[in-house]
Amino acid sequence: MKKIANHLPHYFSLIGLMAVAIFGLVMFDYDQGFQTAIAVSLSFGYFVWGVIHHMIHKDLYFVVVLEYLSVSILGLVVILSLIYR
């Protein structure tokens, strides 16, 4: 239980980042360019968040970086496909 409590501030920041991005995507549904910028920012923020999170906990490995990079790119592709459908 203590391990989960140590990670909560990190997860709250990630949830906040995603909530702001979702809010922006919904509020600016008329501007595809701005939605694209929000999606790219979310993808980059998720990647950076993951790297920093694992650096703080001293378990950052190259495979972890590749995993966060691949998930962020996949998420970006999904969001962009919804924006430009």
C-alpha positions, 0 to 999 in steps of 0.5 A: 500500500505504501508503494502505491502512495508513493506513486500517487502524486505522479499519477495525479499529474498524469491524470491532470495532463490527460484531463486538460488535453481531453478538455482542449480536444472537446472545446476546440473541436472546430479547429483541427490544427489546434487539436493536432497541437494538443494531441502532439503535446499530450503524446510528448507529455506522456512520454516525458512523464514516463521517463521522468517517473522512472528516473525518479524511481531509478528503474529507467531502462532503454526498453522502458523508454521504447515502451513509452515512446511506442505507446505515445506514438500509437496514442497519437496515431489514434487521436489523429485518426479521430481528428482527421476522419 
